[in-house]
Amino acid sequence: MTWTNSLKIAIIEKDIQSISRLTKALPQFTELDKAKEALSLVSTAIELVDTEKQKILETMQKIKKTKEFLSS
């Protein structure tokens, strides 16, 4: 399976660990079209990671508020 196909699958599955692993192992591209596709995929992956990060932060804040409420 090619790197781009692997990244596409990781994005679709929202597999942050695979996205991280794949972006750290970014291959060299000799064709402009493939490089543009990779850039687009990496941009999409970054947006996904940022969205998931925001969701985690919001969940952590809700847990913190709940914990404070239950402790009072």
C-alpha positions in Angstrom: 0.0 0.0 0.0 1.3 3.4 -0.9 2.0 6.2 1.7 -0.8 8.3 0.3 -3.3 5.5 0.5 -2.2 4.7 4.1 -2.7 8.4 5.1 -6.1 8.5 3.4 -7.2 5.5 5.4 -5.9 6.9 8.6 -7.7 10.2 8.0 -11.0 8.4 7.2 -10.6 6.2 10.3 -9.5 9.2 12.4 -6.5 7.2 13.5 -4.3 9.8 15.1 -1.5 7.4 15.9 -1.2 6.3 12.3 -1.4 9.9 11.1 1.4 10.8 13.4 3.5 7.8 12.3 2.9 8.5 8.6 3.6 12.2 8.8 6.9 11.5 10.6 7.9 9.1 7.7 7.0 11.5 4.9 8.6 10.1 1.7 10.3 12.1 -1.0 8.1 12.9 -4.0 9.5 13.2 -7.5 6.2 14.1 -9.2 4.6 17.4 -8.6 1.0 15.9 -8.6 1.9 13.4 -6.0 3.6 16.1 -3.9 0.5 18.3 -4.1 -1.7 15.4 -3.1 0.5 14.7 -0.1 0.4 18.3 0.9 -3.4 18.3 0.7 -3.6 15.1 2.7 -1.2 16.4 5.4 -3.3 19.6 5.6 -6.5 17.6 6.1 -4.7 15.5 8.7 -3.6 18.6 10.6 -7.2 19.9 10.6 -8.4 16.5 11.9 -5.8 16.4 14.7 -6.7 20.0 15.7 -10.4 19.2 15.8 -9.8 16.0 17.9 -7.5 18.0 20.2 -10.2 20.6 20.7 -12.7 17.9 21.5 -10.4 16.4 24.1 -9.8 19.8 25.7 -13.5 20.4 26.0 -14.1 17.0 27.5 -11.3 17.6 30.0 -12.8 20.9 31.0 -16.2 19.2 31.5 -14.6 16.5 33.6 -12.8 19.1 35.7 -16.1 21.1 36.3 -17.9 17.9 37.2 -15.1 16.9 39.6 -15.2 20.3 41.2 -19.0 20.1 41.5 -18.9 16.7 43.1 -16.1 17.7 45.5 -18.1 20.7 46.9 
